[in-house]
Amino acid sequence: MIYEVYIRSFADGDGDGVGDIAGLSSRLPYLAGLGVDAVWITPWYPSPMKDGGYDVADLRGIEPMFGTVAAAREMIAEAHDIGLRVLLDLVPNHLSDQHPWFQRALAAGPGSAERARFVFRGGRGPGDEPPNDWTSNFGGRAWTRVTETDGRPGEWYLHLFTPAQPDLDWTNHEVREEFERTMRFWFDLGVDGFRIDVAHGLVKAEGLPDLASIVRSEGAGARVDHPHWDRDEVHEIYRSWRALADSYNDPRVFIAEAWVQGPDRLARYVRADELHTAFNFDFLLAPWQAEAMRDSIAAALRAHEEVGAAPTWVLSNHDTIREVSRYARPQGVGPVRRLDDVIDLPADISIGRRRARAAALLMLALPGGAYVYQGEELGLAEVEDLPDDVLQDPGWEQSGHRYRGRDGCRVPLPWSGLEPPFGFSPPGARGAPCRDAQSVLALYRSGLRLRRAHPALGDGTLRWLEAPAGALAFARAPGFACIVNFTAEPVAPPVHSERLIASGPLDEDGRVPADTAVWLAL
Ligand code: GLC
């Protein structure tokens, strides 16, 4: 299991109220005890923090607020000593506008080699219209016009995210070399791999055609030839990165963050000579309904099998609404990625908690890798009532206050006690986490312990079992089964010899109640 550490809010070691490397170091034994195999640390590089660190101003440094390169090296060694591997976040689609490359590009002017590393273009019409109709992921247009050094309005630069995150041009060899240098730098420091941010966005269609020019083919699931998402040309980059990773004696791995259309497109990222794994977001997006979950699992397994890669399962991350709050809502209404998608729907958090516990056991029983986002193991819900003035997600401002954004899953982790700062900042852990959190934690600990010990779990295959309507059940060899009941009525479990673990109490007659998952020995 790989555990996502959102560094700013994981644990604060130096008492300034912001999470850091010292805090992470002090909690490594906790992670090892939980049953984590590897940690993925979100960007810890020097950054103006216009997008939570995904605006990188120095690819091979450490943000002073988080620590130093020496502290990072030490932390990595400590992690290795207790059997944890360390993955970093690599952000290749864009840099911070404060990165020296962008500053030099501004100074060097149109037509320069410095500008060619980014996507600068002249405007349309007399120049005062952006080069095309692309929009930023956070709202508004994807282009900002610069003022040239002579004071005149000049070229436009592309930013698929905030204006503080200019997109790089991946046809430029200097860009490629810079990222290879960066990977080697961190690999040589002991890092075991990278999560690749926006892996589906690096390559833009030649000529930067308008979104309005997309020809949509007919029929459900028909693929759209999008000018900047999931273009086929992007795979050539990953083949070269794979070769770089494979040049190391001990294994170095990649995980793709690729929001693409369906499992077959995702599987292309994990072909034998490309990346090792890719987040399976379709599972995260599937509503809490037996058929939808089963279809999503089956489709992912099939698509990954075709390319010989292991699937991954993920319930949430720092960009998505926490699953407790997602499953607390009416299900199947529409795709739910962020809090903003459901904020107006009624929520029953106790139902969300039950479902999230069941989802955890479901996820840990599936073939392949599992990802846990910090706090998931404590059953945390999204914080939905953050005051406007503390919101930091750039989406809040950029959408003109239409979207509250992702801050509700990024608040400091409560480690212990009943009062702020809940053990987040020194003197640190005193007392235990609250009772709810303890019981979810116990479930994760036992589930992960069993998962390691049981020969049927982890990589492999599954066989679907006959299950009552509204439930799903599958077996894994040797001698393991999992059943999940998505309905409001109890269902009978498959014939078994022993109950291994359940996400909640079973009925007296052994039936599986609503929103409950059980692992069985066959
Ligand atoms: C990824 C990150 C997200 C960030 C975006 C831009 O989706 O997970 O947090 O805002 O990329 O880098």
Boltz pocket constraint, residues with backbone or C-beta under 6 A from the ligand:
constraints:
  - pocket:
      binder: B
      contacts: [[A, 51], [A, 52], [A, 54], [A, 55], [A, 91], [A, 161], [A, 197], [A, 198], [A, 257], [A, 318], [A, 319]]
      max_distance: 6.0
